[in-house]
Amino acid sequence: MRNSSFFKIYAAFSVAYLIVLLTGHEHFDLFLKPILIPIIGFGVYFYRKFPSQNILLAALALSWLGDVILLFTDLGEIYFILGLVCFLTAHIIYCILFNKQKRNRKKQNKPIFIFGSILIAFYLIGMISVLMPHLGDLEIPVSIYASVISIMLLFAFNGFLVWEKPGNKLVFFGAIFFVISDSILAINKFYVPIQKSSFFIMLTYLLAQYLIVVGVLKLNPKKAEQIV
C-alpha cells in the first residue's frame, strides 16, 4: 500500500517523541510535535480517494494547528484559548466526518445507545463540576469545549453501533482516547498537577488520532489494499 509507510513513520516518530517526554526533555516539543500529525495526514492524502477524505484532512489540519499554537502557551493565556478553538473546530469536523460514514446496520441498538449516552452525559457533568470552581474566566470556553468533545464521542459511539467492523471499534476507541487526553490536560492545568502529564496527554492523543484515521480508512476500504 503506497501510504502504509506514512503510518509506520508516524508510529516510529510517536514512540521517539514519547520517550523524549518520558525522559523529561520536553523542550524538544518545538521540533518534534509539529511533524507528527502532518505525517499521518500524508497517509490519508495518498490513500485512494473517498467521499469524506477532505473532511478528515481538515480535522487533522486543525488538530495540527492546535498542536503548534499550544506550544506557546507559556507566552500567554491567549495561546491556550486559540489552541482550544482549533481543537474545538476539529472536533466539530470529526462529528461531521463520523456522520458521513456508511452505515452497515440500518437500526442501532437503542437501549445500548441510551445507556452509552447517559454514561457520556455523566462524564460531561462530572468533568465540568470538578473543573468549574477553578476555571475563572475560562468557564464558558472550557464548558463549551467539554460539551463538544462529549458530542464527538457520542457520534463515535453511534458509529460503533452501526458501522462495519473493525473500523467502528477503531474510531470509537480513538474518540475515547481523545477524551482521556483532553481530560488529563484539563485536570492537570486547572485542578491538580499530574506527574508526567505531557507524556500521558500525548500518548493518548497520538493513539486517538491514529485509531480514528485508520478506522475511517477501514470504513472506506479498497479490497486490494491493507492498512497497517
N, C-alpha and C positions, 0 to 999 in steps of 0.2 A: 504494500500500500504506500503510495507516494507521500502521504502525510504522516505515516507512522513514526518516522524519525523525529518529528517535532515533539511528539508525546514522550518519547524516550529522553530527548534532550530536556524537556520540561521536568520530567521526573528526576533526572540527574542533577540539574541546577537547583531544584527544590530541596533535594537531600543535602547538597552542599550548603545552601543558604540556611537550612535548619541547623546544621552542625555549627555554622558560624554564630547563629543566635544562641545556641545551647552553650557555647564556649564563652559567651559574653562579649563578643566583638560586634555589637550592634551598630557601630559606626560604619560598617560596610554596607548598611542598608542602602545608602545613596547609590552604590554601584551595582548591587545585586537585585534588589527588589524591583526596579523598573523594567528589568528584562524578562521577568517570569511570565507575565500574562501575554505579552506580545508573542512569545514562543508558542504557547498553546493556541493563540489567535491565528498564527500562520497554519497550524494544523487544521483549524476549521476552514480557513480561506482556501487551502489547497485540497480540501475534501471535495467530492463531487457536489455539484450544485443541488440544493434542495430548497423548498419554499421558504423556510424560516432561517436560512443561513445568515442573511444580513441582520436579522433581529439578534441572533446570538452574537454576531460580531459587534454589534452596537453595545450590548450588555458588557462584553469583555472590554471594549474600548473605554467605557465609562468606569469600569472597575479599575482599569489601569490608571486612568486619570485620577481617580480617588486615591490609589496607592501612592502616586507621585506627590499629590498635594499633602497627604498625611505625613509625608517625610519631613515637612516643615512646620509641624505643629508647635515645636519649641519656640518658633518665632512669633507666635500669636494665636489666640483662640480662633481668629478668622479662618485659619487654615484647617482647623478641625471642622468648622461649620461647612466650609466649601467641600471638604472631603466627604462629609456626611451627605451633602446634597448630591454629589456624584454617585455615591453608593445607593442613595435613596432612589435616584433615577434609574440606576442599573437594576434594582430590584423590581421596579415598575415594569421595566422592559422584560425582565425574566418572567413576570406574570403574563405578559402578552405572549412571550415565547411559549410558555407552557400551555397556554390556551390554544395555540396554533397547532399543537401536535395531534397527530391522528389518533383517534380513539379506537382501541381494539375491542372494547366492550361498550355496547350502546347504553347500558344501565349500570350505574355504580351501586355498590352495596350501601344503601342509605344508613342503616344502623351503625356500620363501621365509620362511615363518613361523619355522622353526627358525633360519635364518640371521639374521633380524632379532632374534630373542630372544637369540641369542649376542652380537650387537653391543650390545644394551641391557645385558646382563649385564656385558660388558667395560666399558661406561661406568660402571655402578654400582661395580664393583670398583675401577676406576681412580680414580674420584672419592673414594671412601672411603679408599683407600690414600694419596692425596695429602693429604687433609684430616686424617686421623686423628691424626697427631702434633701437630696444632695446635688440637684441639678442646677439650682439657681436660675439664671436667665435662659438656660437651655432646656427648661421643662417642656416647652411646646415642640421644639425641633426633635428632641430625643423621643418624646412620646409619639410623634408622627412617624419617625423612623422605625421605632419598635412595632408600630401598627402595620406599617408597610411590609417589613420583613416577615411578620407573622402571616400576613395575607399571601406573601410569596410562598411560604411554607405550606399554606392551605392549598394553593394552586398545585404545588408539587404533590401533596397528599392526594388530592383529587386525581391527578395523573397516575399516581401509584395504583389507584383502583380501576383505572380504565385504559391505561396504555399497555402496550405489548412488553413482555419480559425480554431481556433483563433491563432494558432502558428505563422502565418505570422505577425499578429499585435504585438504579444508579442516580437518577435525578432526585428522587426523594431523599436518599441518604446524603446527597450533595447539599440539598437545601437544609437538612438538619445540621450538617457540619457548618454551614454558613451562619445559621442562627447561633450555634455554640460559639463560633469565632467572635461574632459581634457581641454576644453576651459576656464573654470573657473580657473583651475590650472595654465594655461599658462598666462592668463591675470593677475592673482594675482602675479605670480613670475616675469614676465617681463615688465608689463605695469603699472598697478596701484594696490595697495593693496586693497583687498576686505574684508570687515568685516565679521567675522565668515566663512572665506573661507574654512577652513578644514571641517566644518560641511556641507557646500553645495557641496564640492567636493565629500565627502564620501557618502552623501545622494544620489546623482545622480549616483555615481559609484556602490554602493550596489544595487540600483534599477536596474541598467543596467545589472549587472551580473545575478541577479535573473530572470529578464524578458527574457534574452537571453537563459539561461539554461532551464527554464520552457517552453519557446517557442519551443526550439529544441526538448525537450522531447515530447511535444504535437504533433510535426511533425513526431514523431516516436512512435505512441501510441500502447498500449496493451488494448484492449477493456475492459478487466476485471478490469483495474486499473484506478485510477483517481489521477492526480497531484493536490495537494492543494497549 
